[in-house]
Amino acid sequence: MVQFETGKPFPLPLPKNEGASFSVEPFTLMLVYRYQKPTQEEIDEFTTGTFQMAVTELRKTLFIETQFGRLGWSDVPYSTQLSERRKELPELSEKNRGYALDTFLVDISDNTLKAHRLVRLTPDFSRKFRNLLLDDMAKEFDPASYEQAVAEVYRDYSTRDLLKMSLIRMKADQ
């Protein structure tokens, strides 16, 4: 079993550069922010600031945009096709309160977990996001075309542009 403990080494392999990554795991959604020596202010914004999330689809590719408090928006491309194994989110009934998103802030200078925050996505956002992921799973996939689409989107659009074109968006004060 993998354990995540603030102040301890982050137990999953990460790229060595700053940025974000998103994945759908068997029991949760996972978002990892990688910072080089995050300041106490950045850690505080990550743990207590208002969380916002949006999803945009461009060139048959999903982009997940997130923001914690006053930290800048971050965007990350995502494809269900790149997962090691198919991971399907359970259907949401009227009683469900939305999916959980496990968020982690990792200091890449020493691979230390600086903060962990569990965010509850709204039921409406969760349902719409699930549909986008199911649509993504059903698409034909070519890794080279995916990489080209990501490069083109990043060449042609800013994060602000992606936000303006988002299909779904939510804000959570938790």
Secondary structure, 3 states (H helix, E strand, C coil): CCCCCCCCECCCCCCCCCEEEEEECCCCEEEEEEECCCCHHHHHHHHHCCEEEEEEEECCEEEEEEEECCCCCEEEEECHHHCCCCCCCCCCCCCCCCCEEEEEEEECCCCEEEEEEEEECCHHHHHHHHHHHHHHHHCCCCHHHHHHHHHHHHHHCCHHHHHHCCCEEEEECC
